[in-house]
Amino acid sequence: MQALKQQFNDSAPLRKFRDGEALWFWFVSSQRIRDGLRRGRESDTRPCELIDIETLVTRLYLSGKLSADQLDAMKEYGGRRRAPNQHVWAENRAAGLWSAAMRTLTFAAAARGWVE
């Protein structure tokens, strides 16, 4: 139990995300870890919780700032742990959707102080 308390030490440095893409990949990776009931290796304190990101993405979708197609691309390529490649014919459309979604996510996350 003591080791678990140390893992969530409040004195750990706060590390903001580079951009919306880094935030999204962290979210997807952390979701997988949580769903698998394993602890992550990352010891840095992040400026938000998983539920905060989930709420933000939901609000962006419900307000029309993210489309269903963009969410599909985010889920698919987030699961692959990479962005779609615009130079690969089969990924070209997804790359455009991804790029627009990441701009939207970066802007919204920056407004909350989650990205640099």
Secondary structure as the mmCIF struct_conf table of DSSP 4:
data_model
#
loop_
_struct_conf.conf_type_id
_struct_conf.id
_struct_conf.beg_label_comp_id
_struct_conf.beg_label_asym_id
_struct_conf.beg_label_seq_id
_struct_conf.end_label_comp_id
_struct_conf.end_label_asym_id
_struct_conf.end_label_seq_id
HELX_RH_AL_P HELX_RH_AL_P1 GLN A 2 GLN A 7
TURN_TY1_P TURN_TY1_P1 PHE A 8 PHE A 8
TURN_TY1_P TURN_TY1_P2 ASP A 10 SER A 11
BEND BEND1 ALA A 12 ALA A 12
HELX_LH_PP_P HELX_LH_PP_P1 PRO A 13 PRO A 13
STRN STRN1 LEU A 14 LEU A 14
STRN STRN2 PHE A 17 PHE A 17
BEND BEND2 ARG A 18 ASP A 19
HELX_RH_AL_P HELX_RH_AL_P2 GLY A 20 ASP A 35
TURN_TY1_P TURN_TY1_P3 GLY A 36 LEU A 37
BEND BEND3 ARG A 41 ARG A 41
BEND BEND4 ASP A 44 ASP A 44
STRN STRN3 THR A 45 THR A 45
HELX_LH_PP_P HELX_LH_PP_P2 ARG A 46 ARG A 46
BEND BEND5 PRO A 47 CYS A 48
HELX_RH_AL_P HELX_RH_AL_P3 LEU A 50 LEU A 62
TURN_TY1_P TURN_TY1_P4 SER A 63 GLY A 64
BEND BEND6 LYS A 65 LEU A 66
HELX_RH_AL_P HELX_RH_AL_P4 ALA A 68 ARG A 80
TURN_TY1_P TURN_TY1_P5 ARG A 81 ARG A 81
BEND BEND7 ARG A 82 ARG A 82
HELX_LH_PP_P HELX_LH_PP_P3 ALA A 83 ASN A 85
TURN_TY1_P TURN_TY1_P6 GLN A 86 HIS A 87
BEND BEND8 VAL A 88 VAL A 88
HELX_RH_3T_P HELX_RH_3T_P1 TRP A 89 GLU A 91
HELX_RH_AL_P HELX_RH_AL_P5 ASN A 92 ALA A 111
TURN_TY1_P TURN_TY1_P7 ARG A 112 GLY A 113
STRN STRN4 VAL A 115 VAL A 115
#
